[in-house]
Amino acid sequence: MIMVSFNISSGQKTGRKITITGKVVDGTYASVSRAIILIDGEKTGYLTNGDGFYKIKVKKENTKIGVFTSTNGMIEEVLDGRNVINFKFTGSVPEQYNDKSRVDNEVVDIGYRNAKKKTLTSPVGEIKGTKSKYASYNNIYEMIRGEVPGVVVNGTSIMIRSTNTAYGNTEPLFVVDGVPVNTIDNIDPLMVRSISILKGSSAAIYGSRGSNGVIIINLLRGTDK
């Protein structure tokens, strides 16, 4: 259950930033320190302090605030004019080891939104499916085997290296244009705009479904050239 209180005064002037404060705890009400604060899905460089508190200024056009831990995933809330937003994770949250000094501004598509690599805490692999050589592949599995690093492809079976398989199952979660799917058999390599691979804590935003990693496929749209 996420604890929320107070509303921001309507007297805020247009263009001014709004200060948001709050505390992050786990299911045992223990403070969660060094959790990453995100605004509209992007890492801000702000972490909760040793007592689980955070304080950050946001623009009036921002809409969401989130808190992310590498072990328990992310909780996200709509700002909706509030200036105090507390978060409570389910279960216990072990000590976090996030480093504010690591910055990488490259944008990666992770399915339901774009994110900068600095928001991700495990390596991702990505290809852009716009090269003419991709037309030589007979199917999507050949394309992934030939172009995407860090995966093992046997026929139509895919395993992402260095992932903890759940109950002997090695299949990753497939997300196509932001929607989880059971199969990618019908995808033509010529229709692929990009493929991204998430694993470890970077896949935590998908919960237990991403325990074997996540393969994000985005298809070409009618406006793509």
Secondary structure, 3 states (H helix, E strand, C coil): CCCECCCCCCCCCCCCCEEEEEEEECCCCCECCCCEEEECCEEEEEECCCCCEEEEEECCCCCEEEEEECCCEEEEEECCCCCEECEECCCCCCCCCCCCCCCCCCEEECCCCEEEHHHCCCCEEEEECCCHHHHHCCCHHHHHHHHCCCEEEECCEEEECCCCCECCECCCEEEECCEEECCCCCCCHHHEEEEEEECHHHHHHHHHHHCCCEEEEEECCCCCC
